[in-house]
């Protein structure tokens, strides 16, 4: 997930994102470091706190390969 990259692009600390999203600081740390998988409502809360569409959090997970990279 792209939480850390998006958070840092906006200049938010973990504490600020926790406050903006209504989640706990520790919970965000676990999610950001891949120790916990967030549920749908948590993803929506994080996206809201970052002011992005929820799909933006998964850009690295669901990348569609470029046709030029597939080779023969």
N, CA, C and O atoms as a Tripos MOL2 file, in Angstrom:
@<TRIPOS>MOLECULE
protein
  288   287    72     0     0
PROTEIN
NO_CHARGES

@<TRIPOS>ATOM
      1 N           0.8390   -1.1910    0.0000 N.3       1 UNK1
      2 CA          0.0000    0.0000    0.0000 C.3       1 UNK1
      3 C           0.8750    1.2430    0.0000 C.2       1 UNK1
      4 O           2.0430    1.2080    0.3890 O.2       1 UNK1
      5 N           0.2890    2.3210   -0.4390 N.am      2 UNK2
      6 CA          1.0220    3.5660   -0.6370 C.3       2 UNK2
      7 C           0.8160    4.5820    0.4930 C.2       2 UNK2
      8 O           0.9690    5.7830    0.2690 O.2       2 UNK2
      9 N           0.4810    4.1350    1.6700 N.am      3 UNK3
     10 CA          0.1530    5.0690    2.7470 C.3       3 UNK3
     11 C           1.3360    5.9650    3.0760 C.2       3 UNK3
     12 O           1.1990    7.1870    3.1110 O.2       3 UNK3
     13 N           2.4900    5.3690    3.3140 N.am      4 UNK4
     14 CA          3.6430    6.1730    3.7240 C.3       4 UNK4
     15 C           4.0280    7.1980    2.6590 C.2       4 UNK4
     16 O           4.2710    8.3620    2.9760 O.2       4 UNK4
     17 N           4.0840    6.7690    1.3990 N.am      5 UNK5
     18 CA          4.4580    7.6960    0.3250 C.3       5 UNK5
     19 C           3.4810    8.8630    0.2400 C.2       5 UNK5
     20 O           3.8930   10.0190    0.1520 O.2       5 UNK5
     21 N           2.1940    8.5590    0.2670 N.am      6 UNK6
     22 CA          1.1820    9.6140    0.1840 C.3       6 UNK6
     23 C           1.2220   10.5200    1.4160 C.2       6 UNK6
     24 O           1.0630   11.7360    1.3060 O.2       6 UNK6
     25 N           1.4320    9.9230    2.5740 N.am      7 UNK7
     26 CA          1.5140   10.7100    3.8240 C.3       7 UNK7
     27 C           2.6940   11.6640    3.7620 C.2       7 UNK7
     28 O           2.5610   12.8430    4.0880 O.2       7 UNK7
     29 N           3.8470   11.1590    3.3450 N.am      8 UNK8
     30 CA          5.0470   11.9950    3.2760 C.3       8 UNK8
     31 C           4.9350   13.0730    2.2010 C.2       8 UNK8
     32 O           5.4350   14.1820    2.3920 O.2       8 UNK8
     33 N           4.2870   12.7680    1.0680 N.am      9 UNK9
     34 CA          4.0630   13.7690    0.0220 C.3       9 UNK9
     35 C           3.2730   14.9540    0.5450 C.2       9 UNK9
     36 O           3.4770   16.0900    0.1170 O.2       9 UNK9
     37 N           2.3690   14.6770    1.4760 N.am     10 UNK10
     38 CA          1.5350   15.7370    2.0380 C.3      10 UNK10
     39 C           2.1750   16.4010    3.2540 C.2      10 UNK10
     40 O           1.6530   17.3870    3.7730 O.2      10 UNK10
     41 N           3.2890   15.8660    3.7000 N.am     11 UNK11
     42 CA          3.9790   16.4400    4.8500 C.3      11 UNK11
     43 C           3.3220   16.1030    6.1730 C.2      11 UNK11
     44 O           3.5160   16.8130    7.1590 O.2      11 UNK11
     45 N           2.5370   15.0170    6.2090 N.am     12 UNK12
     46 CA          1.8510   14.6170    7.4300 C.3      12 UNK12
     47 C           2.7340   13.6820    8.2510 C.2      12 UNK12
     48 O           3.4080   12.8110    7.7010 O.2      12 UNK12
     49 N           2.7260   13.8640    9.5490 N.am     13 UNK13
     50 CA          3.3430   12.8960   10.4480 C.3      13 UNK13
     51 C           2.3350   11.7690   10.6720 C.2      13 UNK13
     52 O           1.1620   11.8930   10.3200 O.2      13 UNK13
     53 N           2.8020   10.6800   11.2560 N.am     14 UNK14
     54 CA          1.8680    9.5990   11.6010 C.3      14 UNK14
     55 C           0.8090   10.1040   12.5720 C.2      14 UNK14
     56 O          -0.3610    9.7360   12.4700 O.2      14 UNK14
     57 N           1.2200   10.9410   13.5070 N.am     15 UNK15
     58 CA          0.2750   11.4900   14.4770 C.3      15 UNK15
     59 C          -0.8080   12.3150   13.7900 C.2      15 UNK15
     60 O          -1.9870   12.2190   14.1310 O.2      15 UNK15
     61 N          -0.3910   13.1330   12.8080 N.am     16 UNK16
     62 CA         -1.3640   13.9660   12.1080 C.3      16 UNK16
     63 C          -2.3240   13.1210   11.2840 C.2      16 UNK16
     64 O          -3.5250   13.3860   11.2690 O.2      16 UNK16
     65 N          -1.8040   12.1000   10.5960 N.am     17 UNK17
     66 CA         -2.6860   11.2390    9.8150 C.3      17 UNK17
     67 C          -3.6420   10.4750   10.7300 C.2      17 UNK17
     68 O          -4.8100   10.2880   10.3890 O.2      17 UNK17
     69 N          -3.1540   10.0370   11.8810 N.am     18 UNK18
     70 CA         -4.0300    9.3500   12.8320 C.3      18 UNK18
     71 C          -5.1870   10.2610   13.2340 C.2      18 UNK18
     72 O          -6.3410    9.8340   13.2800 O.2      18 UNK18
     73 N          -4.8690   11.5020   13.5190 N.am     19 UNK19
     74 CA         -5.9130   12.4570   13.9160 C.3      19 UNK19
     75 C          -6.8770   12.7320   12.7640 C.2      19 UNK19
     76 O          -8.0920   12.7530   12.9610 O.2      19 UNK19
     77 N          -6.3430   12.9410   11.5710 N.am     20 UNK20
     78 CA         -7.1840   13.2480   10.4140 C.3      20 UNK20
     79 C          -8.0770   12.0770   10.0210 C.2      20 UNK20
     80 O          -9.1890   12.2820    9.5340 O.2      20 UNK20
     81 N          -7.5970   10.8490   10.2290 N.am     21 UNK21
     82 CA         -8.3550    9.6700    9.8140 C.3      21 UNK21
     83 C          -9.1920    9.0650   10.9370 C.2      21 UNK21
     84 O         -10.0290    8.1980   10.6850 O.2      21 UNK21
     85 N          -8.9730    9.5120   12.1740 N.am     22 UNK22
     86 CA         -9.7320    8.9750   13.2980 C.3      22 UNK22
     87 C          -9.2470    7.6050   13.7410 C.2      22 UNK22
     88 O          -9.9810    6.8610   14.3920 O.2      22 UNK22
     89 N          -8.0180    7.2740   13.3920 N.am     23 UNK23
     90 CA         -7.4420    5.9780   13.7600 C.3      23 UNK23
     91 C          -6.3750    6.1790   14.8260 C.2      23 UNK23
     92 O          -5.9430    7.3010   15.0900 O.2      23 UNK23
     93 N          -5.9580    5.0750   15.4300 N.am     24 UNK24
     94 CA         -4.9140    5.1720   16.4420 C.3      24 UNK24
     95 C          -3.5420    5.2710   15.7760 C.2      24 UNK24
     96 O          -3.3200    4.7270   14.6950 O.2      24 UNK24
     97 N          -2.6440    5.9660   16.4340 N.am     25 UNK25
     98 CA         -1.2700    6.1000   15.9690 C.3      25 UNK25
     99 C          -0.6320    4.7260   15.7960 C.2      25 UNK25
    100 O          -0.0400    4.4390   14.7550 O.2      25 UNK25
    101 N          -0.7500    3.8830   16.8080 N.am     26 UNK26
    102 CA         -0.1350    2.5560   16.7660 C.3      26 UNK26
    103 C          -0.7340    1.7010   15.6430 C.2      26 UNK26
    104 O          -0.0130    0.9820   14.9520 O.2      26 UNK26
    105 N          -2.0330    1.7860   15.4710 N.am     27 UNK27
    106 CA         -2.6800    1.0430   14.3950 C.3      27 UNK27
    107 C          -2.1480    1.4430   13.0260 C.2      27 UNK27
    108 O          -1.9160    0.5930   12.1670 O.2      27 UNK27
    109 N          -1.9560    2.7520   12.8290 N.am     28 UNK28
    110 CA         -1.4070    3.2220   11.5610 C.3      28 UNK28
    111 C           0.0190    2.7240   11.3430 C.2      28 UNK28
    112 O           0.3910    2.3640   10.2260 O.2      28 UNK28
    113 N           0.8080    2.7040   12.3990 N.am     29 UNK29
    114 CA          2.1800    2.1950   12.2800 C.3      29 UNK29
    115 C           2.1490    0.7450   11.7960 C.2      29 UNK29
    116 O           2.8750    0.3810   10.8710 O.2      29 UNK29
    117 N           1.3140   -0.0730   12.4170 N.am     30 UNK30
    118 CA          1.2260   -1.4830   12.0320 C.3      30 UNK30
    119 C           0.7870   -1.6400   10.5780 C.2      30 UNK30
    120 O           1.3210   -2.4800    9.8540 O.2      30 UNK30
    121 N          -0.1720   -0.8440   10.1570 N.am     31 UNK31
    122 CA         -0.6570   -0.9220    8.7780 C.3      31 UNK31
    123 C           0.4200   -0.4370    7.8110 C.2      31 UNK31
    124 O           0.6820   -1.0780    6.7940 O.2      31 UNK31
    125 N           1.0380    0.6900    8.1320 N.am     32 UNK32
    126 CA          2.0460    1.2640    7.2440 C.3      32 UNK32
    127 C           3.2470    0.3370    7.0790 C.2      32 UNK32
    128 O           3.8490    0.2850    6.0060 O.2      32 UNK32
    129 N           3.5940   -0.3840    8.1230 N.am     33 UNK33
    130 CA          4.7450   -1.2930    8.0670 C.3      33 UNK33
    131 C           4.3720   -2.7060    7.6340 C.2      33 UNK33
    132 O           5.2240   -3.5950    7.6210 O.2      33 UNK33
    133 N           3.1010   -2.9210    7.2790 N.am     34 UNK34
    134 CA          2.6710   -4.2080    6.7600 C.3      34 UNK34
    135 C           2.4610   -5.2880    7.8090 C.2      34 UNK34
    136 O           2.3970   -6.4720    7.4760 O.2      34 UNK34
    137 N           2.3540   -4.8960    9.0640 N.am     35 UNK35
    138 CA          2.1270   -5.8790   10.1290 C.3      35 UNK35
    139 C           0.6570   -6.2050   10.3090 C.2      35 UNK35
    140 O           0.3120   -7.2280   10.8990 O.2      35 UNK35
    141 N          -0.2070   -5.3430    9.8050 N.am     36 UNK36
    142 CA         -1.6580   -5.5510    9.8640 C.3      36 UNK36
    143 C          -2.2620   -5.2080    8.5240 C.2      36 UNK36
    144 O          -1.8050   -4.2960    7.8330 O.2      36 UNK36
    145 N          -3.2870   -5.9410    8.1650 N.am     37 UNK37
    146 CA         -4.0430   -5.6290    6.9610 C.3      37 UNK37
    147 C          -5.3060   -4.8890    7.3630 C.2      37 UNK37
    148 O          -6.0930   -5.4000    8.1600 O.2      37 UNK37
    149 N          -5.5130   -3.6930    6.8270 N.am     38 UNK38
    150 CA         -6.6950   -2.9290    7.2050 C.3      38 UNK38
    151 C          -7.9590   -3.4650    6.5660 C.2      38 UNK38
    152 O          -7.9290   -4.0130    5.4640 O.2      38 UNK38
    153 N          -9.0660   -3.3020    7.2640 N.am     39 UNK39
    154 CA        -10.3660   -3.6320    6.7050 C.3      39 UNK39
    155 C         -10.8400   -2.5050    5.8040 C.2      39 UNK39
    156 O         -10.1850   -1.4690    5.6850 O.2      39 UNK39
    157 N         -11.9670   -2.7170    5.1810 N.am     40 UNK40
    158 CA        -12.5070   -1.7470    4.2220 C.3      40 UNK40
    159 C         -12.7600   -0.3920    4.8820 C.2      40 UNK40
    160 O         -12.3960    0.6440    4.3280 O.2      40 UNK40
    161 N         -13.3740   -0.3950    6.0500 N.am     41 UNK41
    162 CA        -13.6660    0.8780    6.7140 C.3      41 UNK41
    163 C         -12.3920    1.6150    7.0970 C.2      41 UNK41
    164 O         -12.3430    2.8440    7.0370 O.2      41 UNK41
    165 N         -11.3660    0.8780    7.4880 N.am     42 UNK42
    166 CA        -10.0890    1.4990    7.8260 C.3      42 UNK42
    167 C          -9.4360    2.0970    6.5900 C.2      42 UNK42
    168 O          -8.8870    3.1970    6.6550 O.2      42 UNK42
    169 N          -9.4850    1.3940    5.4710 N.am     43 UNK43
    170 CA         -8.9510    1.9250    4.2150 C.3      43 UNK43
    171 C          -9.6690    3.2140    3.8490 C.2      43 UNK43
    172 O          -9.0350    4.1870    3.4390 O.2      43 UNK43
    173 N         -10.9840    3.2260    3.9940 N.am     44 UNK44
    174 CA        -11.7520    4.4350    3.6900 C.3      44 UNK44
    175 C         -11.3620    5.5870    4.6150 C.2      44 UNK44
    176 O         -11.2830    6.7350    4.1770 O.2      44 UNK44
    177 N         -11.1200    5.2870    5.8860 N.am     45 UNK45
    178 CA        -10.7100    6.3190    6.8440 C.3      45 UNK45
    179 C          -9.3340    6.8800    6.4990 C.2      45 UNK45
    180 O          -9.1200    8.0910    6.5610 O.2      45 UNK45
    181 N          -8.4140    6.0090    6.1390 N.am     46 UNK46
    182 CA         -7.0650    6.4590    5.7730 C.3      46 UNK46
    183 C          -7.1240    7.3070    4.5040 C.2      46 UNK46
    184 O          -6.4990    8.3650    4.4370 O.2      46 UNK46
    185 N          -7.8650    6.8540    3.5080 N.am     47 UNK47
    186 CA         -8.0030    7.6150    2.2660 C.3      47 UNK47
    187 C          -8.6090    8.9890    2.5410 C.2      47 UNK47
    188 O          -8.1760    9.9880    1.9680 O.2      47 UNK47
    189 N          -9.5950    9.0350    3.4060 N.am     48 UNK48
    190 CA        -10.2120   10.3080    3.7660 C.3      48 UNK48
    191 C          -9.1980   11.2200    4.4660 C.2      48 UNK48
    192 O          -9.1300   12.4160    4.1830 O.2      48 UNK48
    193 N          -8.4200   10.6460    5.3750 N.am     49 UNK49
    194 CA         -7.4040   11.4270    6.0790 C.3      49 UNK49
    195 C          -6.3320   11.9720    5.1520 C.2      49 UNK49
    196 O          -5.7660   13.0350    5.4070 O.2      49 UNK49
    197 N          -6.0520   11.2460    4.0770 N.am     50 UNK50
    198 CA         -5.0630   11.6800    3.0910 C.3      50 UNK50
    199 C          -5.6910   12.5010    1.9680 C.2      50 UNK50
    200 O          -4.9900   13.0610    1.1250 O.2      50 UNK50
    201 N          -7.0200   12.5660    1.9680 N.am     51 UNK51
    202 CA         -7.7790   13.2890    0.9410 C.3      51 UNK51
    203 C          -7.4900   12.7310   -0.4540 C.2      51 UNK51
    204 O          -7.2230   13.4770   -1.3960 O.2      51 UNK51
    205 N          -7.5490   11.4010   -0.5630 N.am     52 UNK52
    206 CA         -7.3540   10.7270   -1.8490 C.3      52 UNK52
    207 C          -8.4570    9.6970   -2.0360 C.2      52 UNK52
    208 O          -9.1410    9.3200   -1.0840 O.2      52 UNK52
    209 N          -8.6190    9.2540   -3.2570 N.am     53 UNK53
    210 CA         -9.5340    8.1430   -3.5340 C.3      53 UNK53
    211 C          -8.9250    6.8680   -2.9510 C.2      53 UNK53
    212 O          -7.7100    6.6850   -3.0250 O.2      53 UNK53
    213 N          -9.7320    5.9930   -2.3790 N.am     54 UNK54
    214 CA         -9.1960    4.7610   -1.7960 C.3      54 UNK54
    215 C          -8.3140    3.9550   -2.7490 C.2      54 UNK54
    216 O          -7.3570    3.3220   -2.3050 O.2      54 UNK54
    217 N          -8.6150    3.9670   -4.0350 N.am     55 UNK55
    218 CA         -7.8180    3.2070   -5.0100 C.3      55 UNK55
    219 C          -6.3660    3.6680   -5.0420 C.2      55 UNK55
    220 O          -5.4770    2.8760   -5.3530 O.2      55 UNK55
    221 N          -6.1110    4.9360   -4.7250 N.am     56 UNK56
    222 CA         -4.7310    5.4490   -4.7260 C.3      56 UNK56
    223 C          -3.8510    4.7200   -3.7200 C.2      56 UNK56
    224 O          -2.6360    4.6460   -3.9030 O.2      56 UNK56
    225 N          -4.4450    4.1840   -2.6660 N.am     57 UNK57
    226 CA         -3.6600    3.4770   -1.6570 C.3      57 UNK57
    227 C          -3.1120    2.1640   -2.1910 C.2      57 UNK57
    228 O          -2.1630    1.6160   -1.6310 O.2      57 UNK57
    229 N          -3.6970    1.6540   -3.2650 N.am     58 UNK58
    230 CA         -3.3340    0.3470   -3.7990 C.3      58 UNK58
    231 C          -2.6280    0.4150   -5.1520 C.2      58 UNK58
    232 O          -2.5130   -0.6040   -5.8320 O.2      58 UNK58
    233 N          -2.1620    1.5680   -5.5460 N.am     59 UNK59
    234 CA         -1.5640    1.7060   -6.8710 C.3      59 UNK59
    235 C          -0.4130    0.7340   -7.1010 C.2      59 UNK59
    236 O          -0.2820    0.2110   -8.2080 O.2      59 UNK59
    237 N           0.4100    0.4750   -6.1200 N.am     60 UNK60
    238 CA          1.5390   -0.4360   -6.3100 C.3      60 UNK60
    239 C           1.1000   -1.8970   -6.3350 C.2      60 UNK60
    240 O           1.7990   -2.7410   -6.8950 O.2      60 UNK60
    241 N          -0.0380   -2.2020   -5.7410 N.am     61 UNK61
    242 CA         -0.5170   -3.5760   -5.6540 C.3      61 UNK61
    243 C          -1.1730   -4.0240   -6.9550 C.2      61 UNK61
    244 O          -1.0170   -5.1740   -7.3660 O.2      61 UNK61
    245 N          -1.9050   -3.1240   -7.6040 N.am     62 UNK62
    246 CA         -2.6890   -3.4760   -8.7770 C.3      62 UNK62
    247 C          -2.1540   -2.8520  -10.0560 C.2      62 UNK62
    248 O          -2.9340   -2.4190  -10.9030 O.2      62 UNK62
    249 N          -0.8520   -2.8010  -10.2050 N.am     63 UNK63
    250 CA         -0.2850   -2.2380  -11.4250 C.3      63 UNK63
    251 C          -0.5290   -3.1800  -12.5920 C.2      63 UNK63
    252 O          -0.3130   -4.3880  -12.4960 O.2      63 UNK63
    253 N          -0.9800   -2.6080  -13.6820 N.am     64 UNK64
    254 CA         -1.2080   -3.3800  -14.8970 C.3      64 UNK64
    255 C           0.0830   -3.3160  -15.7020 C.2      64 UNK64
    256 O           0.5920   -2.2250  -15.9610 O.2      64 UNK64
    257 N           0.6270   -4.4740  -16.1050 N.am     65 UNK65
    258 CA          1.8750   -4.4510  -16.8650 C.3      65 UNK65
    259 C           1.7150   -3.7480  -18.1870 C.2      65 UNK65
    260 O           0.6890   -3.8790  -18.8540 O.2      65 UNK65
    261 N           2.7260   -3.0060  -18.5610 N.am     66 UNK66
    262 CA          2.7600   -2.3240  -19.8400 C.3      66 UNK66
    263 C           2.9710   -3.3880  -20.9220 C.2      66 UNK66
    264 O           3.7860   -4.2940  -20.7510 O.2      66 UNK66
    265 N           2.2410   -3.2770  -22.0260 N.am     67 UNK67
    266 CA          2.3630   -4.2740  -23.0860 C.3      67 UNK67
    267 C           3.7680   -4.3430  -23.6630 C.2      67 UNK67
    268 O           4.1750   -5.3970  -24.1520 O.2      67 UNK67
    269 N           4.5140   -3.2550  -23.6190 N.am     68 UNK68
    270 CA          5.8660   -3.2550  -24.1680 C.3      68 UNK68
    271 C           6.8240   -4.0270  -23.2700 C.2      68 UNK68
    272 O           7.9080   -4.3950  -23.7220 O.2      68 UNK68
    273 N           6.4670   -4.2820  -22.0280 N.am     69 UNK69
    274 CA          7.3320   -4.9880  -21.0950 C.3      69 UNK69
    275 C           7.1410   -6.5030  -21.1270 C.2      69 UNK69
    276 O           7.9370   -7.2280  -20.5310 O.2      69 UNK69
    277 N           6.1150   -6.9950  -21.8030 N.am     70 UNK70
    278 CA          5.8250   -8.4130  -21.7850 C.3      70 UNK70
    279 C           6.7570   -9.2310  -22.6630 C.2      70 UNK70
    280 O           6.9590  -10.4190  -22.4100 O.2      70 UNK70
    281 N           7.3160   -8.6250  -23.6730 N.am     71 UNK71
    282 CA          8.2730   -9.3260  -24.5350 C.3      71 UNK71
    283 C           7.5950  -10.3370  -25.4360 C.2      71 UNK71
    284 O           6.3670  -10.4220  -25.4790 O.2      71 UNK71
    285 N           8.4110  -11.1120  -26.1650 N.am     72 UNK72
    286 CA          7.8410  -12.0810  -27.1310 C.3      72 UNK72
    287 C           7.2470  -13.2840  -26.4760 C.2      72 UNK72
    288 O           6.7370  -14.1710  -27.1600 O.2      72 UNK72
@<TRIPOS>BOND
     1     1     2 1
     2     2     3 1
     3     3     4 2
     4     3     5 am
     5     5     6 1
     6     6     7 1
     7     7     8 2
     8     7     9 am
     9     9    10 1
    10    10    11 1
    11    11    12 2
    12    11    13 am
    13    13    14 1
    14    14    15 1
    15    15    16 2
    16    15    17 am
    17    17    18 1
    18    18    19 1
    19    19    20 2
    20    19    21 am
    21    21    22 1
    22    22    23 1
    23    23    24 2
    24    23    25 am
    25    25    26 1
    26    26    27 1
    27    27    28 2
    28    27    29 am
    29    29    30 1
    30    30    31 1
    31    31    32 2
    32    31    33 am
    33    33    34 1
    34    34    35 1
    35    35    36 2
    36    35    37 am
    37    37    38 1
    38    38    39 1
    39    39    40 2
    40    39    41 am
    41    41    42 1
    42    42    43 1
    43    43    44 2
    44    43    45 am
    45    45    46 1
    46    46    47 1
    47    47    48 2
    48    47    49 am
    49    49    50 1
    50    50    51 1
    51    51    52 2
    52    51    53 am
    53    53    54 1
    54    54    55 1
    55    55    56 2
    56    55    57 am
    57    57    58 1
    58    58    59 1
    59    59    60 2
    60    59    61 am
    61    61    62 1
    62    62    63 1
    63    63    64 2
    64    63    65 am
    65    65    66 1
    66    66    67 1
    67    67    68 2
    68    67    69 am
    69    69    70 1
    70    70    71 1
    71    71    72 2
    72    71    73 am
    73    73    74 1
    74    74    75 1
    75    75    76 2
    76    75    77 am
    77    77    78 1
    78    78    79 1
    79    79    80 2
    80    79    81 am
    81    81    82 1
    82    82    83 1
    83    83    84 2
    84    83    85 am
    85    85    86 1
    86    86    87 1
    87    87    88 2
    88    87    89 am
    89    89    90 1
    90    90    91 1
    91    91    92 2
    92    91    93 am
    93    93    94 1
    94    94    95 1
    95    95    96 2
    96    95    97 am
    97    97    98 1
    98    98    99 1
    99    99   100 2
   100    99   101 am
   101   101   102 1
   102   102   103 1
   103   103   104 2
   104   103   105 am
   105   105   106 1
   106   106   107 1
   107   107   108 2
   108   107   109 am
   109   109   110 1
   110   110   111 1
   111   111   112 2
   112   111   113 am
   113   113   114 1
   114   114   115 1
   115   115   116 2
   116   115   117 am
   117   117   118 1
   118   118   119 1
   119   119   120 2
   120   119   121 am
   121   121   122 1
   122   122   123 1
   123   123   124 2
   124   123   125 am
   125   125   126 1
   126   126   127 1
   127   127   128 2
   128   127   129 am
   129   129   130 1
   130   130   131 1
   131   131   132 2
   132   131   133 am
   133   133   134 1
   134   134   135 1
   135   135   136 2
   136   135   137 am
   137   137   138 1
   138   138   139 1
   139   139   140 2
   140   139   141 am
   141   141   142 1
   142   142   143 1
   143   143   144 2
   144   143   145 am
   145   145   146 1
   146   146   147 1
   147   147   148 2
   148   147   149 am
   149   149   150 1
   150   150   151 1
   151   151   152 2
   152   151   153 am
   153   153   154 1
   154   154   155 1
   155   155   156 2
   156   155   157 am
   157   157   158 1
   158   158   159 1
   159   159   160 2
   160   159   161 am
   161   161   162 1
   162   162   163 1
   163   163   164 2
   164   163   165 am
   165   165   166 1
   166   166   167 1
   167   167   168 2
   168   167   169 am
   169   169   170 1
   170   170   171 1
   171   171   172 2
   172   171   173 am
   173   173   174 1
   174   174   175 1
   175   175   176 2
   176   175   177 am
   177   177   178 1
   178   178   179 1
   179   179   180 2
   180   179   181 am
   181   181   182 1
   182   182   183 1
   183   183   184 2
   184   183   185 am
   185   185   186 1
   186   186   187 1
   187   187   188 2
   188   187   189 am
   189   189   190 1
   190   190   191 1
   191   191   192 2
   192   191   193 am
   193   193   194 1
   194   194   195 1
   195   195   196 2
   196   195   197 am
   197   197   198 1
   198   198   199 1
   199   199   200 2
   200   199   201 am
   201   201   202 1
   202   202   203 1
   203   203   204 2
   204   203   205 am
   205   205   206 1
   206   206   207 1
   207   207   208 2
   208   207   209 am
   209   209   210 1
   210   210   211 1
   211   211   212 2
   212   211   213 am
   213   213   214 1
   214   214   215 1
   215   215   216 2
   216   215   217 am
   217   217   218 1
   218   218   219 1
   219   219   220 2
   220   219   221 am
   221   221   222 1
   222   222   223 1
   223   223   224 2
   224   223   225 am
   225   225   226 1
   226   226   227 1
   227   227   228 2
   228   227   229 am
   229   229   230 1
   230   230   231 1
   231   231   232 2
   232   231   233 am
   233   233   234 1
   234   234   235 1
   235   235   236 2
   236   235   237 am
   237   237   238 1
   238   238   239 1
   239   239   240 2
   240   239   241 am
   241   241   242 1
   242   242   243 1
   243   243   244 2
   244   243   245 am
   245   245   246 1
   246   246   247 1
   247   247   248 2
   248   247   249 am
   249   249   250 1
   250   250   251 1
   251   251   252 2
   252   251   253 am
   253   253   254 1
   254   254   255 1
   255   255   256 2
   256   255   257 am
   257   257   258 1
   258   258   259 1
   259   259   260 2
   260   259   261 am
   261   261   262 1
   262   262   263 1
   263   263   264 2
   264   263   265 am
   265   265   266 1
   266   266   267 1
   267   267   268 2
   268   267   269 am
   269   269   270 1
   270   270   271 1
   271   271   272 2
   272   271   273 am
   273   273   274 1
   274   274   275 1
   275   275   276 2
   276   275   277 am
   277   277   278 1
   278   278   279 1
   279   279   280 2
   280   279   281 am
   281   281   282 1
   282   282   283 1
   283   283   284 2
   284   283   285 am
   285   285   286 1
   286   286   287 1
   287   287   288 2
@<TRIPOS>SUBSTRUCTURE
     1 UNK1         2 RESIDUE 1 A UNK
     2 UNK2         6 RESIDUE 1 A UNK
     3 UNK3        10 RESIDUE 1 A UNK
     4 UNK4        14 RESIDUE 1 A UNK
     5 UNK5        18 RESIDUE 1 A UNK
     6 UNK6        22 RESIDUE 1 A UNK
     7 UNK7        26 RESIDUE 1 A UNK
     8 UNK8        30 RESIDUE 1 A UNK
     9 UNK9        34 RESIDUE 1 A UNK
    10 UNK10       38 RESIDUE 1 A UNK
    11 UNK11       42 RESIDUE 1 A UNK
    12 UNK12       46 RESIDUE 1 A UNK
    13 UNK13       50 RESIDUE 1 A UNK
    14 UNK14       54 RESIDUE 1 A UNK
    15 UNK15       58 RESIDUE 1 A UNK
    16 UNK16       62 RESIDUE 1 A UNK
    17 UNK17       66 RESIDUE 1 A UNK
    18 UNK18       70 RESIDUE 1 A UNK
    19 UNK19       74 RESIDUE 1 A UNK
    20 UNK20       78 RESIDUE 1 A UNK
    21 UNK21       82 RESIDUE 1 A UNK
    22 UNK22       86 RESIDUE 1 A UNK
    23 UNK23       90 RESIDUE 1 A UNK
    24 UNK24       94 RESIDUE 1 A UNK
    25 UNK25       98 RESIDUE 1 A UNK
    26 UNK26      102 RESIDUE 1 A UNK
    27 UNK27      106 RESIDUE 1 A UNK
    28 UNK28      110 RESIDUE 1 A UNK
    29 UNK29      114 RESIDUE 1 A UNK
    30 UNK30      118 RESIDUE 1 A UNK
    31 UNK31      122 RESIDUE 1 A UNK
    32 UNK32      126 RESIDUE 1 A UNK
    33 UNK33      130 RESIDUE 1 A UNK
    34 UNK34      134 RESIDUE 1 A UNK
    35 UNK35      138 RESIDUE 1 A UNK
    36 UNK36      142 RESIDUE 1 A UNK
    37 UNK37      146 RESIDUE 1 A UNK
    38 UNK38      150 RESIDUE 1 A UNK
    39 UNK39      154 RESIDUE 1 A UNK
    40 UNK40      158 RESIDUE 1 A UNK
    41 UNK41      162 RESIDUE 1 A UNK
    42 UNK42      166 RESIDUE 1 A UNK
    43 UNK43      170 RESIDUE 1 A UNK
    44 UNK44      174 RESIDUE 1 A UNK
    45 UNK45      178 RESIDUE 1 A UNK
    46 UNK46      182 RESIDUE 1 A UNK
    47 UNK47      186 RESIDUE 1 A UNK
    48 UNK48      190 RESIDUE 1 A UNK
    49 UNK49      194 RESIDUE 1 A UNK
    50 UNK50      198 RESIDUE 1 A UNK
    51 UNK51      202 RESIDUE 1 A UNK
    52 UNK52      206 RESIDUE 1 A UNK
    53 UNK53      210 RESIDUE 1 A UNK
    54 UNK54      214 RESIDUE 1 A UNK
    55 UNK55      218 RESIDUE 1 A UNK
    56 UNK56      222 RESIDUE 1 A UNK
    57 UNK57      226 RESIDUE 1 A UNK
    58 UNK58      230 RESIDUE 1 A UNK
    59 UNK59      234 RESIDUE 1 A UNK
    60 UNK60      238 RESIDUE 1 A UNK
    61 UNK61      242 RESIDUE 1 A UNK
    62 UNK62      246 RESIDUE 1 A UNK
    63 UNK63      250 RESIDUE 1 A UNK
    64 UNK64      254 RESIDUE 1 A UNK
    65 UNK65      258 RESIDUE 1 A UNK
    66 UNK66      262 RESIDUE 1 A UNK
    67 UNK67      266 RESIDUE 1 A UNK
    68 UNK68      270 RESIDUE 1 A UNK
    69 UNK69      274 RESIDUE 1 A UNK
    70 UNK70      278 RESIDUE 1 A UNK
    71 UNK71      282 RESIDUE 1 A UNK
    72 UNK72      286 RESIDUE 1 A UNK
